[in-house]
Amino acid sequence: MSQYDIEPYEENDEDGDIEDTVLEEIVAQYADTERNAEADREAQLIAVSYFESEGWTVAKAATDAHTYDLLCTREGEELHVKVKGTADDQLRFILTDQQVEAASEDDDYLVCVVTGAGTDEAELTVLDPDELLEDFLYRPTHWAFQPREEETEEED
């Protein structure tokens, strides 16, 4: 069980919500896949450099199945770091359901966001699970679908 209670998304939540227009802007900033890929590459380099300068040994996550990109170790400690890069200068980003779940369950999970990636104004922000889940508004952006026949075939 998670140490964080993530409530299911309900529109017009009393605690506040990301407005539709802002959500559209966040999604749009990731629409350019080439720009995104470059921002992510730059963000990876910045994050690796940061953790190495702090005395961590940094390795890429073992497989794509991981919800994080970097495994950082130092004196018996371990960090699971998800790196997000955006060329935009605002601290807004997208995580998958699995990444949000990992942040809610893994005390060693960090999200590193590099804004202005690929520019001279690049800035790294490191967020622990408390900061991520308590200091930010968030809501789902996608739904997954499959034909009902596939579900019943798997159950047989």
SVG drawing of the C-alpha trace seen along z (x, -y; Angstrom):
<svg xmlns="http://www.w3.org/2000/svg" viewBox="-17 -31 48 51">
<polyline fill="none" stroke="black" stroke-width="0.4" points="0.0,0.0 1.2,-3.5 2.2,-6.0 0.4,-8.6 -3.3,-8.6 -4.0,-9.5 -7.6,-10.2 -9.3,-9.2 -9.6,-12.2 -12.9,-14.1 -13.7,-17.1 -14.1,-20.3 -12.2,-18.9 -12.5,-21.4 -8.7,-21.3 -8.1,-22.8 -7.4,-21.4 -5.4,-22.1 -7.7,-24.2 -8.5,-22.7 -6.7,-25.5 -3.5,-24.9 -3.8,-21.2 -4.0,-21.7 -0.8,-23.9 1.0,-21.2 0.0,-18.5 0.9,-20.7 4.4,-21.4 5.1,-17.7 3.5,-17.5 6.7,-18.1 8.4,-14.7 11.8,-15.8 12.0,-18.8 10.9,-16.6 13.6,-14.0 16.3,-16.7 15.0,-18.2 15.0,-14.8 18.6,-14.1 19.7,-17.4 17.8,-16.8 19.5,-13.4 22.9,-14.9 22.1,-17.7 20.6,-15.2 23.6,-12.8 26.0,-15.7 24.1,-17.0 24.0,-13.6 27.6,-12.8 28.7,-16.2 26.8,-15.3 28.9,-12.1 26.3,-9.6 27.3,-6.8 24.8,-7.0 23.6,-4.2 20.8,-4.0 17.9,-1.9 18.3,1.7 15.3,2.1 12.6,0.0 10.1,1.6 11.3,-0.6 9.4,-3.7 12.6,-5.7 15.6,-6.5 18.6,-6.7 19.7,-4.5 21.9,-6.5 23.8,-4.8 26.0,-6.2 27.2,-4.6 24.4,-2.0 21.7,-4.5 19.7,-4.2 17.7,-6.7 15.3,-6.0 15.3,-9.1 12.8,-9.9 14.1,-12.6 11.8,-14.9 13.0,-17.6 11.1,-20.5 12.3,-23.3 9.5,-25.4 10.6,-27.6 7.6,-26.7 7.7,-23.9 5.0,-21.8 5.4,-18.2 3.6,-14.9 4.1,-11.6 2.5,-8.2 0.1,-6.5 2.9,-4.1 5.3,-6.9 2.8,-8.6 2.2,-5.3 5.9,-4.7 6.3,-8.2 3.4,-7.4 4.9,-4.0 8.7,-4.5 10.4,-6.7 13.6,-6.6 11.9,-8.0 12.8,-11.5 11.5,-13.4 14.0,-15.7 12.6,-18.3 14.8,-20.4 13.1,-23.4 14.6,-25.3 16.4,-22.1 18.7,-22.7 19.1,-26.4 21.5,-28.5 18.7,-29.0 18.3,-25.3 17.3,-24.8 17.1,-21.6 14.4,-21.0 14.5,-17.9 11.3,-16.8 10.8,-14.1 7.4,-12.3 6.1,-14.7 6.8,-17.8 5.5,-16.1 2.2,-14.9 1.5,-17.7 2.9,-20.9 1.5,-20.3 -1.9,-20.1 -2.3,-17.0 -4.9,-15.1 -5.0,-12.3 -4.5,-13.1 -5.1,-9.8 -7.3,-6.8 -6.4,-3.3 -8.9,-1.3 -9.1,2.3 -11.9,4.2 -14.1,6.1 -13.5,9.4 -9.8,9.3 -10.7,9.0 -13.0,12.0 -10.5,14.1 -7.8,13.6 -10.1,14.6 -10.9,18.0"/>
</svg>
